[in-house]
Amino acid sequence: MNPVAKRISCLLLCLGLVFVLSQREPTPAGAQGQTKLVLAFYYAWYNPGSFGPGKTPFQPPQPYSSSDAGTIQRQVNEARSAGIDGFVQSWYGPSEPYTNGNFQTLLNIASASGFKAAIDFEPAALYSSHDERAAALRSLLDTHANHPAYLRVDGKPVIFFWANWLYSVDEWAYIRSIADPNHTSIWIAEGGNYQYLAVFDGMHLYNIAWSANPAGINAGGAANTRAAAATYGSYKYWVGTAMPGFDDRLLGRGDASVYRDRAGGAYFQNSFAGAAASSPDMLIITSFNEWPEGSNIEPSVEFGNFYLDLSAQMSATYKAGGIPAPPPLPAPTEGPPPTDGPSPTPVPTNTPGPTATPLPTEPPTATPTPIASPTPDFNGRIYYTAIPGDSFMAISDRFQVPLADIYQLNNLTADSVLLVGQTLLLGYGPTPAPTSPPAGAFSFGVTTSPTPANVRPDGAVIYIVKEGETLLGLSDRLQVALEDLLQMNALTTDSVLLAGQVLIIGYQPAPDASGGSVDLPQPTASPTPIFAPTLSPTLAPPTLPPPTVASATELANVPAVFASATPAPPAGQTTTTDDPLALPMLAGGLLLLLAAAGIGVYLLRQR
């Protein structure tokens, strides 16, 4: 073969190679959402006095402080062992040092442990306007959300919201227009009103324990969220919910209280299976450590590590692409209401885990005698007497009273010295006033603007009477109707005020200090059909069952809307190609074409 023929053959070979590469099928992009992440709601506002009979239905092996870095490290390690990928922590905003500081510590520990953390924003906590709420969220996106351990999905930081239903869809549209106008983050709303998806990017249900059919609740939530994607023309994330049980009867919520027996782990297994069957973008457990509401899976005296081990097995099955097969749920039963005041053993009547062959649990460590929580006196004032080793900072941390409030309430400064035996006023507790605020008692004059130092946990705004003050004079100066003053404090027109007496002068709506959701919808007919996945029931053995995957028959009974792990894109949304080799191959093809052209010119010149 002569040199010219060889050059022509080489040219044809190169052109053929370019053609073959150009015909290579593009790699399809990964589905939006569908992360297989398992998360858990997490709370960082405890001190040793937060636990005990009459306060929490179950008890930790040892009371702890949420600001202790060693405690946070232990909790992260336990969560990882349970198959949990990240915590979603309640957050009061950048100006509240306790939850904000503890979240920063959580991020740093999570980063070193391969763990993730996100915020559950409490919009009613410390804000008086939507501009303040927007500023807090903007601050979050500018600071914590840039931390390498902050949870991201599809490249965006995720923010959960609690009690978003306190404000309208239009109000949230205003907040987002300031905080995140370009939708650079993923906002997950809470509750059963899917109209919020006009502003938010996804939906979750914090509490499903009011339902004896957790699988159906998850299925309905998923169907409504997926339908909203077509309505609003953008992808909407569904977060399925799993719960071990619930018991908030010690919180004094009256008729709003919810009790759900754990049934030896059966409710946790059923709710987890229902969440997994709904093809969620994320799955979240309510909760890791919501102790006052009795939904914790953190190790306890009553259950040991049982719920952590159960979570680990179900999470492994779910992440492998299966659906944990749950045992049947027993008929709903209601436990006895808690007694008034502390009781020696305020544990509800559910069975604390397996009984025939208990799981090996960590031996409970010696529990030190917790420091008694101060109780209000007859006027509602809460005092504490300093003991050896105390400091203002330690007392602030132990009783969750801001340091500035301790100084203000006791006429002290940062230079003051704390003495052993010194009595400190920490705040105000309940008094024998009526429990429900009277009509018209929600407005305050300029001189009575509520501050953290004069707002009780139940939202009552109090005032300490000074020498010589009268009911009529206070009514006029504080701009509170005399009739309201009398009703709120169980007084009459003949009552005489004493210096130091505590009066309720109004009520301020306040979020539940223990976190969680009080948005407990009752099952109602929905325009979107709710399909409960049909899973073959199995009898619960006395010990933890080995990980099981639903059979082909069981999977066939799951509604078609959940059958695919890759949901179809919403109307108008196209599937994009995300092939890391596409650009290099295109560049190479262009270079080959240029080389071929050069060879052709050279051959023509040789003739």
Secondary structure as GFF3:
##gff-version 3
##sequence-region A 1 607
A	DSSP	alpha_helix	3	22	.	.	.	ID=ss1
A	DSSP	beta_strand	37	42	.	.	.	ID=ss2
A	DSSP	three_ten_helix	48	50	.	.	.	ID=ss3
A	DSSP	alpha_helix	69	81	.	.	.	ID=ss4
A	DSSP	beta_strand	86	91	.	.	.	ID=ss5
A	DSSP	alpha_helix	97	113	.	.	.	ID=ss6
A	DSSP	beta_strand	116	121	.	.	.	ID=ss7
A	DSSP	alpha_helix	130	142	.	.	.	ID=ss8
A	DSSP	three_ten_helix	144	146	.	.	.	ID=ss9
A	DSSP	beta_strand	152	153	.	.	.	ID=ss10
A	DSSP	beta_strand	156	161	.	.	.	ID=ss11
A	DSSP	three_ten_helix	164	166	.	.	.	ID=ss12
A	DSSP	alpha_helix	169	179	.	.	.	ID=ss13
A	DSSP	beta_strand	186	190	.	.	.	ID=ss14
A	DSSP	three_ten_helix	194	198	.	.	.	ID=ss15
A	DSSP	beta_strand	202	204	.	.	.	ID=ss16
A	DSSP	alpha_helix	214	232	.	.	.	ID=ss17
A	DSSP	beta_strand	237	242	.	.	.	ID=ss18
A	DSSP	beta_strand	246	247	.	.	.	ID=ss19
A	DSSP	three_ten_helix	249	251	.	.	.	ID=ss20
A	DSSP	three_ten_helix	254	256	.	.	.	ID=ss21
A	DSSP	beta_strand	259	260	.	.	.	ID=ss22
A	DSSP	three_ten_helix	263	265	.	.	.	ID=ss23
A	DSSP	alpha_helix	266	277	.	.	.	ID=ss24
A	DSSP	beta_strand	282	285	.	.	.	ID=ss25
A	DSSP	alpha_helix	306	319	.	.	.	ID=ss26
A	DSSP	beta_strand	381	385	.	.	.	ID=ss27
A	DSSP	alpha_helix	392	399	.	.	.	ID=ss28
A	DSSP	alpha_helix	403	409	.	.	.	ID=ss29
A	DSSP	beta_strand	423	428	.	.	.	ID=ss30
A	DSSP	three_ten_helix	446	448	.	.	.	ID=ss31
A	DSSP	beta_strand	460	464	.	.	.	ID=ss32
A	DSSP	alpha_helix	471	478	.	.	.	ID=ss33
A	DSSP	alpha_helix	482	488	.	.	.	ID=ss34
A	DSSP	beta_strand	502	507	.	.	.	ID=ss35
A	DSSP	alpha_helix	552	556	.	.	.	ID=ss36
A	DSSP	alpha_helix	560	563	.	.	.	ID=ss37
A	DSSP	alpha_helix	582	606	.	.	.	ID=ss38
###
